[in-house]
Amino acid sequence: MKWTKDFWMAALNRAIRTGAQAALSMITVGVAIFDVDWLAVLGVVATSMVVSILTSIVAGIPEMKIDGVISADQFEGIEDFNSGDIVRFKITEGDK
């Protein structure tokens, strides 16, 4: 699950949002745009994005979900379904 294109896109999306939040936290109210230490801001943004990616790899991405349709024949031992029934399911990362 972690090494799919969807996982990496979700991790990148999360890292970009984290980087934007870090950049906003570095820009203080009342400071002119020319007075901001942009090198420091970029350093904090890069660090926060790397930490976000590493956290996604280790802990997963909670909002990432898998939807699908399967045949009940794929489950052995399930008594609530008849052979040939179609089962809808939704699995979140935490349910695994």
MOGI-V523263 format. One record per backbone hydrogen bond with DSSP energy under -1.0 kcal/mol. CO is the residue of the C=O (numbers start at 1). NH is the residue of the N-H. E is the energy in kcal/mol with one decimal. If there is no record, write none. Layout:
co:CO nh:NH e:E
co:CO nh:NH e:E
//
This chain:
co:1 nh:4 e:-1.1
co:4 nh:8 e:-2.1
co:5 nh:9 e:-2.4
co:6 nh:10 e:-2.4
co:7 nh:11 e:-2.7
co:8 nh:12 e:-2.4
co:9 nh:13 e:-2.4
co:10 nh:14 e:-2.4
co:11 nh:15 e:-2.4
co:12 nh:16 e:-2.5
co:13 nh:17 e:-2.1
co:14 nh:18 e:-2.3
co:15 nh:19 e:-2.7
co:16 nh:20 e:-2.4
co:17 nh:21 e:-2.1
co:18 nh:22 e:-2.3
co:19 nh:23 e:-2.3
co:20 nh:24 e:-2.3
co:21 nh:25 e:-1.9
co:22 nh:26 e:-1.1
co:28 nh:31 e:-1.3
co:32 nh:35 e:-1.5
co:36 nh:38 e:-1.6
co:37 nh:41 e:-2.0
co:38 nh:42 e:-2.7
co:39 nh:43 e:-2.0
co:40 nh:44 e:-2.3
co:41 nh:45 e:-2.6
co:42 nh:46 e:-2.6
co:43 nh:47 e:-2.2
co:44 nh:48 e:-2.6
co:45 nh:49 e:-2.2
co:46 nh:50 e:-2.2
co:47 nh:51 e:-2.5
co:48 nh:52 e:-2.0
co:49 nh:53 e:-2.3
co:50 nh:54 e:-2.5
co:51 nh:55 e:-2.4
co:52 nh:56 e:-2.3
co:53 nh:57 e:-2.1
co:54 nh:58 e:-2.3
co:55 nh:59 e:-3.2
co:56 nh:60 e:-1.3
co:61 nh:64 e:-1.8
co:64 nh:93 e:-1.2
co:66 nh:91 e:-2.2
co:68 nh:89 e:-2.0
co:70 nh:87 e:-2.9
co:71 nh:74 e:-1.9
co:72 nh:75 e:-1.6
co:82 nh:85 e:-2.2
co:85 nh:72 e:-2.9
co:87 nh:70 e:-2.2
co:89 nh:68 e:-1.7
co:91 nh:66 e:-2.4
co:92 nh:95 e:-1.8
co:93 nh:96 e:-1.0
//
